[in-house]
Each structure stands twice: as C-alpha cells, then as structure tokens.
Amino acid sequence: CFLSRRNTVYEYQEMSMNNEETTIMEFNPSAKGFIRKIIWGIILTPVIIGLFVLFGVYIRIKSTKYKLTDQRFFVQTGFFSKNVEELELFRIKDVSMKQGLFDRLLGVGHVTILSTDDSTPVVHIIGISNPEKVKEAIRSQSRAARKSEKGLTEFIQS
C-alpha cells in the first residue's frame, strides 16, 4: 500500500521531531542545480541513454528532502524506500558553500557540512537554490545549538 505524498511528509515530520524542536527551513534540490545533466539527457534522448539520465535527475530531485530545525539537520532520501539521516547541530564543525560560474548565474550551489558525528562526518547538499542562505542558516543554528548544549559539550577536534 502506497501512502500519499501528504501522509509521507506528515509521517516524516512526526517521526523526526519532538515537541521542543522548531523547524527553521525545509528544502529540496533544484532542477536548476542539475542543468548540465538535463542538457546531456536531452541531447542523448535519441540514443535512449538520455531518458535514463533524465529519469535519474528526476528521481534525485523528487526523492531528496532536507530539513533544518533548531536542534538537528535531517536528510531524507529514497524513492521507493526511505532513509533518514540526522545530524545534531552542536556537532557541526564547519559549513562551506561552492558555486561555479553557471551555478551563480542560476542561483544554485552546493553546501558541505563537516561534523564530529561518527556516522555522518560529511554531508553534501547538492544543487540547491539560495545556497548562501542555507549555509548561513545552518551556521547560525549550529552556533546557537552549541551555546545551548552547555551540559552536553564535546571536544571538537580540528
């Protein structure tokens, strides 16, 4: 039995948040972030390979969701099955952004999070709109989380 998209999003929110958490932002990859693959897919469509490229881009965009709360950062992936990874914000060491020339023209980019988390030391957020806004939101929330976790501090190795 397949759940509707509305029920899946609701279930994801229920599963991942407690009453003390506030959602800061939710976002998905943007089609503009995969423009090179889309162009190659269109060019290669007569050879049938292009259809697979375009389908792969579609799956990537539709099956990836990001969520930033005041305590954690979630990455939900999966089209038929679901995988949710979470990163406690106080564990974040560094947040960086990368934009190429075409990315800047289209307003998309990539954000990378480095953390002290053993299961998720690096998180790549690829092909998103407004990457600078996302980077700054993650950075400011991680700083706030580190300050509020006074009794739960860890040594962050550089």
C-alpha positions in Angstrom: 0.0 0.0 0.0 1.5 3.3 -1.1 1.0 6.4 1.1 0.1 9.6 -0.5 2.8 12.3 -0.6 0.9 14.3 2.1 0.8 11.4 4.5 4.5 10.6 3.9 5.6 14.2 4.7 3.4 14.2 7.8 4.8 10.9 8.9 8.4 12.2 8.4 7.7 15.2 10.5 6.1 13.2 13.2 8.9 10.7 13.3 11.7 13.1 13.3 10.7 15.9 15.7 9.9 16.2 19.3 7.7 19.0 20.8 10.8 21.1 21.7 12.1 21.4 18.2 11.2 24.2 15.8 11.5 23.8 12.0 13.7 26.5 10.5 13.6 25.5 6.9 12.7 22.6 4.6 14.1 22.4 1.0 14.8 20.0 -1.9 17.4 20.0 -4.7 16.5 22.3 -7.5 16.3 21.2 -11.2 18.5 24.2 -12.0 21.2 22.5 -9.9 21.3 19.6 -12.4 21.1 21.7 -15.6 24.2 20.1 -17.2 22.8 16.6 -16.7 19.4 17.7 -18.0 21.0 19.2 -21.2 23.0 16.0 -21.7 19.9 13.9 -21.2 18.0 16.0 -23.8 20.9 15.7 -26.2 21.2 11.9 -25.7 17.5 11.2 -25.8 17.6 9.9 -29.4 20.1 7.3 -28.2 17.8 6.2 -25.3 20.6 6.8 -22.8 19.3 10.4 -22.4 16.0 9.1 -21.0 17.9 7.2 -18.2 19.8 10.4 -17.4 16.7 12.5 -17.3 14.9 9.9 -15.2 17.9 9.8 -12.8 17.8 13.5 -12.3 14.0 13.4 -11.7 14.4 10.7 -9.1 17.2 12.6 -7.4 15.2 15.8 -7.2 11.9 14.1 -6.0 13.5 11.7 -3.6 15.7 14.0 -1.6 14.4 16.3 1.2 16.4 18.5 3.6 15.1 19.8 6.9 16.8 22.2 9.4 15.4 22.5 12.9 16.9 24.4 15.8 18.5 21.1 17.1 19.1 18.8 14.1 19.6 18.7 10.4 17.8 15.9 8.5 18.5 14.3 5.1 15.7 12.1 3.8 16.5 10.1 0.6 14.7 7.3 -1.2 12.1 7.0 -3.8 10.6 3.6 -3.1 12.2 3.1 0.3 13.2 5.8 2.8 16.4 6.6 4.6 16.6 9.4 7.1 19.9 10.6 8.4 20.1 13.2 11.2 22.9 15.3 12.4 22.9 17.1 15.8 23.7 20.7 15.1 26.1 21.1 18.1 28.4 18.5 16.3 28.9 20.7 13.2 32.5 21.9 12.8 32.3 23.8 9.5 29.9 24.7 6.8 31.1 25.7 3.3 29.4 26.7 0.0 30.6 26.1 -3.6 29.2 27.8 -6.7 30.6 27.6 -10.2 30.0 30.3 -12.8 26.8 28.7 -14.2 25.6 27.9 -10.7 26.0 31.6 -9.7 24.1 32.7 -12.8 21.2 30.2 -12.0 21.3 31.0 -8.3 22.1 27.4 -7.2 25.1 25.8 -5.5 26.4 23.1 -3.1 26.7 23.3 0.6 29.0 20.9 2.6 28.8 20.3 6.3 31.7 18.8 8.3 30.9 17.4 11.6 32.2 15.3 14.5 29.4 12.7 14.1 30.8 9.2 13.6 28.0 8.0 11.2 27.8 11.3 9.2 31.1 13.2 9.2 30.4 14.9 5.9 27.0 15.9 4.5 26.8 17.1 0.9 23.8 19.2 0.0 23.9 19.3 -3.8 22.1 21.5 -6.3 20.0 23.7 -4.0 18.6 27.2 -4.6 19.9 30.0 -2.4 22.9 28.1 -1.1 24.3 31.1 0.8 21.1 31.5 2.7 21.1 27.8 3.6 24.7 27.9 4.6 24.2 30.9 6.9 21.0 29.3 8.4 22.9 26.1 9.2 25.9 28.0 10.6 23.8 30.3 12.9 21.7 27.4 14.1 24.7 25.2 14.9 26.3 28.1 16.8 23.1 28.6 18.8 22.8 24.8 19.4 26.4 24.7 20.7 25.7 27.5 23.1 22.5 25.9 24.4 24.1 22.5 24.9 26.3 23.7 27.8 26.0 20.4 29.8 26.3 18.3 26.7 29.6 19.7 25.2 32.1 17.6 23.3 35.6 18.3 22.3 35.5 19.1 18.6 38.8 18.1 17.1 40.1 20.2 14.3 
